[in-house]
């Protein structure tokens, strides 16, 4: 009895011309080309089906007299059913030279732009070029060999930006573990663990769950860190830009706190406007009265979220264990906070470590002890 190989993915996918996906309203999404066919471990890839020997097979159909699958890495035969081929790992499936493969790393040898669309992968992603403005890359771990522009990178694990980040005020990088970049400018970085910048960080917002290290200069912007900050050459500088560091709190809670407080301010302004309309009376008073009740409920909800945000024990760290280490120079307009203590650092301070002692921030020399 012959068997027909039935694919549960498109075996010719990589040879097809990628096209934008259609939206429900009839327009097309130029950023979504569906670059990869993602699969998860245990997912059905292909199976053998019995066919009538007298039926004429369709062109390109694979027939066999046994149940041997043409497969390579990342696949396994279902132990409970030898006619089914499953993915052995999380990754992307393809058919190369007739073999079914599941690779854990999606390698893209060019820029992420309108030729590729956004990249969403369940495995690792390696980008040989850069990531252009407006595009998104998501994966388990992400490595970008070119420059990351005003784009979004999201990784469950780590992110490596080998040529640096030029965020243009809109670029964001988020990693569940750590981020490493050659340099970063005008970007927002979130790391569950550590951030390492090999060169300079200029006017960025940095959120590091554990440690932040900048080998060169950290100038402008804000850095929120759970435990320690190291700046090798220069911290702050320039009369027009302030550099603020805050240690000892969970950085992600600070980020949520900022968003919630901004939302509270918006709601308070909207509520005040509606209350004025109700007080005037007239045609809009009744509609605004309903809006007042809705806004009051939203405001109460946001305030309750703020209260819960800081009630968890993980919200704060041991302030006494926090350090800001600067072997080089501290420039102008630098403010350091550790817990509730805040210090405006004197300009031209050199080779110093800042730490928390009995409710105050103290400066000690040298920065690094042998």
C-alpha positions in Angstrom: 0.0 0.0 0.0 1.6 3.3 -1.0 1.6 6.3 1.3 1.3 10.0 0.5 3.3 12.6 2.5 0.9 15.3 3.8 2.6 18.5 5.0 1.2 20.6 7.8 3.3 23.6 6.7 4.1 25.1 3.3 7.2 23.2 2.0 7.7 25.8 -0.8 7.4 28.8 1.6 11.0 30.0 1.4 10.8 30.0 -2.4 7.6 32.1 -2.5 7.5 35.9 -2.9 6.6 37.4 0.5 3.5 39.5 0.4 1.9 41.9 2.9 -0.9 40.4 5.0 -4.5 41.6 4.4 -6.3 43.4 7.2 -10.0 42.9 8.0 -10.8 46.3 6.7 -9.3 45.4 3.2 -6.0 47.3 3.6 -2.7 45.6 3.8 -0.1 45.6 6.5 3.3 46.4 4.9 5.1 45.5 8.1 3.7 41.9 8.2 5.0 39.6 5.6 5.0 36.4 7.7 8.8 35.9 7.2 9.0 32.6 9.2 6.9 29.5 9.8 7.1 29.1 13.6 6.5 25.8 15.3 6.8 24.6 18.8 8.1 21.3 20.1 5.6 18.5 19.7 3.7 20.2 16.8 2.7 18.0 13.9 4.8 18.8 10.8 3.9 16.0 8.4 2.2 12.6 8.2 1.8 9.6 5.9 -1.6 8.9 4.5 -2.7 5.7 2.8 -3.7 6.2 -0.9 -5.4 4.1 -3.5 -2.7 2.7 -5.9 -5.1 3.4 -8.8 -5.4 7.2 -8.0 -3.2 9.5 -10.1 -1.0 11.6 -7.8 -0.9 15.3 -8.1 2.3 16.9 -9.5 4.9 17.3 -6.8 3.3 14.7 -4.5 5.7 12.5 -2.5 4.7 8.8 -2.5 6.5 6.0 -0.6 6.0 2.4 0.2 7.3 2.7 3.8 6.9 5.3 6.6 10.4 6.8 6.4 10.3 10.6 6.6 12.7 12.8 4.7 13.8 14.9 7.6 16.9 16.3 9.2 17.6 18.3 12.4 14.9 19.4 14.8 12.4 16.7 14.0 11.3 13.4 15.5 8.9 10.6 14.7 6.0 10.4 17.0 6.8 7.4 19.3 3.1 6.6 19.6 2.4 6.8 15.8 5.2 6.2 13.3 3.2 7.8 10.5 3.5 11.3 12.2 6.5 13.6 12.2 6.8 16.1 15.0 8.9 19.2 15.8 11.5 18.3 18.4 12.4 21.9 19.3 10.9 25.4 19.2 11.9 27.1 16.0 11.0 27.6 12.3 10.2 24.8 9.9 11.3 24.7 6.3 12.0 22.1 3.5 15.6 22.2 2.2 16.6 19.9 -0.6 13.7 17.7 0.1 14.4 17.4 3.9 12.1 18.7 6.6 14.1 20.8 9.1 13.3 22.7 12.2 16.0 25.2 13.1 16.1 26.9 16.5 17.9 30.0 15.1 16.3 32.1 12.4 19.2 33.7 10.4 18.4 36.7 8.3 21.4 37.9 6.2 20.1 41.4 5.5 18.5 44.4 7.1 15.0 44.1 8.7 13.0 46.4 6.4 10.1 46.3 3.9 11.7 43.3 2.2 11.4 41.2 5.3 8.7 42.9 7.4 8.5 42.4 11.1 10.2 39.3 12.5 8.4 37.2 15.1 10.1 34.0 16.0 9.7 31.4 18.8 13.5 30.6 18.6 16.6 32.7 18.5 17.0 35.4 15.8 20.3 36.4 14.1 20.1 39.5 12.0 23.1 40.0 9.6 22.2 43.6 8.9 20.5 46.3 10.9 16.9 46.9 12.0 15.3 49.9 10.3 13.0 52.4 11.9 9.5 51.3 12.6 10.2 47.6 12.5 9.8 44.9 15.2 12.0 41.9 16.0 10.8 39.3 18.6 12.5 36.1 19.6 14.0 34.0 22.4 17.4 35.6 22.0 18.2 38.3 19.5 21.6 39.2 17.9 21.8 42.2 15.5 25.1 42.7 13.7 24.1 46.1 12.2 22.7 49.3 13.7 19.3 49.2 15.5 17.4 52.4 14.6 14.0 53.6 15.9 12.8 50.1 16.1 11.5 47.6 18.7 13.4 44.6 19.9 11.7 42.1 22.3 13.5 39.0 23.6 12.6 36.5 26.3 16.3 35.9 26.9 19.1 38.3 25.9 19.7 40.9 23.2 23.1 41.8 21.6 23.3 44.9 19.4 26.8 44.6 18.0 26.9 47.8 16.0 24.9 49.9 18.5 21.5 51.6 18.9 20.5 54.9 17.4 17.0 55.1 18.8 15.9 58.5 17.5 13.8 59.0 20.6 11.5 56.0 19.6 13.7 52.9 19.7 13.0 50.4 22.5 14.9 47.2 23.4 13.4 44.8 26.0 15.1 41.6 27.3 14.0 39.2 29.9 17.6 38.7 30.8 20.5 41.0 29.7 21.3 43.5 27.0 24.7 44.3 25.5 25.2 47.1 22.9 28.2 48.8 21.4 26.6 52.1 22.2 23.1 53.6 22.6 21.6 57.0 21.8 18.1 58.3 22.5 16.7 54.9 23.2 14.8 53.0 26.0 16.4 49.8 27.3 14.7 47.3 29.7 16.6 44.3 31.0 15.4 41.9 33.6 19.0 41.4 34.7 22.0 43.5 33.4 22.8 46.1 30.8 26.3 46.4 29.4 27.2 49.3 27.1 30.7 48.9 25.6 31.0 52.6 24.5 28.8 55.5 25.5 25.1 55.9 26.5 23.8 59.3 25.4 20.3 60.6 26.5 18.8 57.2 27.1 16.3 55.7 29.6 17.8 52.6 31.1 16.0 50.1 33.3 18.3 47.3 34.6 16.9 44.8 37.1 20.3 44.1 38.6 23.4 45.9 37.3 24.2 48.6 34.7 27.8 49.0 33.3 28.8 51.6 30.8 32.5 51.4 29.8 32.6 54.8 28.3 30.4 57.8 29.1 26.9 57.9 30.5 25.6 61.4 29.7 22.0 62.6 29.9 18.8 60.7 30.4 17.8 58.5 33.3 19.0 55.1 34.6 17.0 52.9 37.1 18.9 50.0 38.5 18.2 47.4 41.2 21.7 47.0 42.5 24.8 48.7 41.0 25.9 51.1 38.3 29.5 51.3 36.9 30.6 54.1 34.6 34.2 53.8 33.4 35.1 57.2 31.8 32.5 59.9 32.6 29.1 60.2 34.3 27.1 63.2 33.2 28.4 66.5 31.7 27.0 69.4 29.8 25.1 72.3 31.2 22.0 71.5 29.1 21.4 67.9 30.0 20.8 66.4 33.4 21.8 62.8 34.2 19.7 61.0 36.9 20.4 57.7 38.5 18.0 55.9 40.9 19.0 52.6 42.6 17.4 50.3 45.1 13.9 49.8 43.5 12.6 47.3 41.0 13.1 49.3 37.7 10.0 47.7 36.0 7.8 48.9 38.9 9.2 52.4 38.4 8.3 52.2 34.7 4.8 51.1 35.6 4.6 53.8 38.2 5.5 56.5 35.7 2.8 55.3 33.3 0.1 55.0 35.9 0.9 58.5 37.3 0.8 60.0 33.8 -2.6 58.3 33.3 -3.8 59.7 36.7 -2.8 63.2 35.5 -4.8 62.8 32.3 -7.8 61.5 34.1 -7.7 64.3 36.7 -7.7 66.9 33.8 -10.5 65.1 31.9 -12.5 64.9 35.1 -12.1 68.6 35.9 -13.3 69.5 32.4 -16.4 67.3 32.7 -17.2 68.6 36.1 -17.1 72.2 34.7 -19.5 71.2 31.9 -21.9 69.7 34.4 -21.8 72.8 36.6 -22.7 75.0 33.6 -25.7 72.9 32.7 -27.1 72.9 29.2 -27.2 70.2 26.5 -23.9 68.6 27.4 -24.4 68.4 31.1 -26.2 65.0 31.1 -23.6 63.3 28.8 -20.8 64.8 30.9 -22.5 63.6 34.1 -22.1 60.0 32.8 -18.5 60.7 31.9 -17.8 62.0 35.4 -18.8 58.6 36.9 -16.8 56.7 34.3 -13.7 58.9 34.9 -14.0 58.6 38.7 -14.0 54.8 38.4 -11.0 54.8 36.2 -9.1 57.2 38.5 -9.9 55.0 41.5 -8.7 51.9 39.6 -5.4 53.6 38.7 -4.8 54.8 42.3 -5.5 51.3 43.6 -2.9 49.9 41.1 -0.3 52.4 42.3 -0.9 51.3 45.9 -0.5 47.6 45.0 2.6 48.3 42.9 4.7 49.2 45.9 3.1 46.9 48.5 5.0 43.8 47.2 8.3 42.9 49.1 10.2 42.6 45.7 9.5 46.3 45.0 12.6 47.5 47.0 16.1 46.1 47.4 18.7 46.5 50.2 19.7 50.1 49.8 23.0 49.4 51.8 24.1 47.0 49.0 23.7 49.5 46.2 26.7 51.2 44.6 27.5 53.8 41.9 31.1 53.3 40.9 32.9 55.9 38.7 36.7 55.4 38.3 36.7 58.4 35.9 35.0 61.8 36.1 31.6 63.0 37.3 30.5 66.0 35.1 27.9 68.6 35.6 24.2 68.1 36.4 24.4 64.6 38.0 21.8 63.5 40.5 22.0 60.2 42.3 19.3 58.6 44.3 19.5 55.5 46.5 16.3 54.7 48.2 14.9 57.9 49.6 18.3 59.6 49.7 19.2 62.0 46.9 22.6 63.6 46.2 23.4 66.4 43.7 27.0 65.4 42.9 29.6 68.1 42.9 31.1 68.7 39.4 34.6 67.5 38.7 34.4 64.7 41.3 36.8 61.9 40.3 37.5 58.3 41.1 34.6 57.8 43.5 32.1 55.3 44.7 28.7 56.3 46.1 26.8 54.2 48.6 23.9 54.4 51.1 24.7 54.8 54.8 22.0 55.5 57.4 19.6 57.4 55.2 22.3 59.4 53.3 24.5 58.9 50.2 28.2 59.1 51.0 31.2 59.5 48.6 34.3 57.4 49.1 37.7 57.2 47.3 39.0 55.4 45.4 36.3 53.9 43.2 37.8 50.5 43.0 39.8 48.9 45.8 42.5 46.4 45.1 
